[in-house]
Amino acid sequence: MAMWKTWLRAEPGAGGSQARESATYRGSATHRLLRGSHGSGLVEFALVLPLIASLIFGIFEFGRLGLSHLTAQHAVAEAARYAVTGQQFTDPDTGEPIPRIESIRQVIRESVGPLAIADSIVVDPPDGGGPDEIVTVSVSFTYRYFLPGLKDVLPPVDFTVRTAMKNEPFPR
């Protein structure tokens, strides 16, 4: 549908009493959008939105990565603190003491929460060491990205967290 815009404009030098009528063709809505700047904000937003979304999701994902690494560090530190005391958990069913190495692994499993690192726990020496020996606790885990776009593009990240402490002079 054609649109005509009509307005009255005074003739120059006519003293303002004479007016002439002028008409212009405004064209279709698409033509007006292409000629003017009415749609430029929407186009700019559509171009910038993927960049902003990628930035926000990247911050979220790498924050989760850092949290996973800190959680593993905390779990290893807690297990090493437990290991240096020479304590053992008892089996709730039988009341018998659980082997010391399994007690240390249980401390790690309780501390990590949802991280999947249960199979990669290494304690050196394998029995947890005796009094005044150095015990090393290490955990390896693989971080897999959560977001579908990153999961397909980036490879998983492997971490190893390790700490060493000297055992207290506990009785054997």
C-alpha positions in Angstrom: 0.0 0.0 0.0 1.5 3.3 -1.1 1.6 6.0 1.5 1.6 9.7 0.6 2.6 12.3 3.1 1.1 15.8 2.5 2.0 19.0 4.2 1.6 22.7 3.7 4.7 24.8 3.3 4.9 28.6 3.0 6.4 30.0 -0.2 9.6 31.9 0.5 9.1 35.7 0.0 5.3 35.4 -0.1 4.9 37.0 3.3 3.6 33.8 4.9 0.1 34.2 3.4 0.5 31.9 0.5 1.0 28.3 1.0 1.8 25.5 -1.4 0.9 21.9 -1.0 3.7 19.4 -1.4 3.4 15.6 -1.6 6.0 12.9 -1.3 5.8 9.1 -1.7 6.9 7.3 1.4 7.0 3.7 -0.1 6.6 0.4 1.7 7.6 -0.5 5.2 10.5 -2.6 4.0 11.8 0.2 1.9 11.6 2.6 4.8 13.5 0.2 7.1 16.3 -0.2 4.5 16.6 3.5 4.0 16.4 4.6 7.6 18.0 3.5 10.8 14.8 2.2 12.5 15.9 -1.5 12.5 19.6 -1.0 13.2 19.3 -1.5 16.9 17.6 -4.8 16.4 20.3 -6.0 13.9 23.1 -4.9 16.3 21.5 -6.7 19.1 21.2 -9.9 17.0 24.9 -9.7 16.2 26.1 -9.0 19.7 23.7 -11.5 21.5 25.7 -14.6 20.7 28.9 -13.0 21.9 27.4 -11.9 25.2 25.8 -15.3 25.7 29.1 -17.1 25.0 30.9 -14.8 27.5 28.3 -15.5 30.2 28.3 -19.3 29.6 32.1 -19.3 29.5 32.3 -17.6 32.8 29.8 -20.1 34.3 31.6 -23.1 32.9 35.1 -22.0 34.0 33.7 -21.1 37.4 32.5 -24.7 37.7 35.9 -25.9 36.6 37.6 -23.9 39.3 35.1 -25.1 41.9 35.8 -28.7 41.0 39.5 -28.2 41.3 39.1 -26.5 44.7 36.8 -29.2 45.9 39.4 -31.8 45.1 42.1 -29.8 46.8 39.9 -29.6 49.9 39.1 -33.3 49.9 42.8 -34.2 49.6 43.7 -31.9 52.5 41.0 -33.4 54.7 42.1 -36.9 53.9 45.8 -36.1 54.7 44.7 -34.5 58.0 42.8 -37.6 58.8 45.7 -39.9 57.7 48.3 -38.2 59.9 46.3 -39.0 63.0 46.4 -42.8 62.5 42.7 -43.1 63.1 40.4 -45.7 61.4 36.6 -45.8 60.9 34.6 -48.7 62.1 32.2 -50.7 60.0 28.7 -49.8 61.1 27.5 -53.4 60.5 30.1 -55.4 62.3 31.8 -52.8 64.6 35.2 -54.0 63.2 37.8 -51.3 62.3 37.9 -50.6 58.5 41.5 -50.7 57.1 43.3 -47.4 57.4 43.6 -46.9 53.6 39.9 -47.4 53.1 39.2 -44.9 55.9 41.3 -42.3 54.2 39.5 -43.0 50.9 36.1 -42.7 52.6 37.1 -39.2 53.9 37.9 -38.2 50.3 34.6 -39.6 49.0 32.6 -37.8 51.7 34.4 -34.5 51.0 34.1 -34.4 47.2 30.4 -34.6 46.8 29.3 -35.1 43.2 32.9 -35.3 41.7 33.6 -38.6 40.2 37.1 -39.3 41.6 36.5 -42.4 43.7 38.7 -44.7 41.6 41.7 -42.4 41.3 42.7 -42.1 45.0 46.3 -42.9 45.7 47.9 -43.0 49.2 51.6 -43.5 49.5 52.7 -45.6 51.5 49.8 -47.9 50.6 49.0 -48.7 54.3 48.9 -45.0 55.3 52.4 -45.1 56.9 53.4 -45.4 60.5 54.3 -42.8 63.1 56.6 -40.0 61.9 56.4 -41.2 58.3 55.4 -38.9 55.4 52.1 -39.8 53.9 51.1 -38.5 50.4 47.5 -38.4 49.3 46.7 -37.7 45.6 43.5 -37.7 43.6 43.1 -37.6 39.8 39.9 -36.6 38.2 38.6 -35.7 34.8 36.5 -32.6 34.4 33.9 -32.8 31.6 32.3 -29.6 30.5 28.6 -29.2 31.3 27.4 -27.0 28.5 26.5 -28.8 25.2 28.5 -26.4 23.0 31.7 -26.6 25.0 31.3 -30.4 25.6 31.5 -31.0 21.9 34.4 -28.6 21.1 36.8 -28.7 24.1 38.4 -31.9 25.4 38.0 -32.9 29.0 40.5 -31.5 31.5 42.5 -33.9 33.7 43.7 -32.8 37.1 45.8 -34.4 39.8 45.8 -32.9 43.2 48.3 -34.0 45.8 49.4 -33.2 49.3 52.0 -34.7 51.7 52.1 -34.5 55.5 54.1 -36.1 58.2 52.3 -38.5 60.4 51.9 -37.7 64.1 53.6 -40.0 66.6 50.4 -42.1 67.1 50.4 -45.5 68.8 50.2 -48.5 66.5 
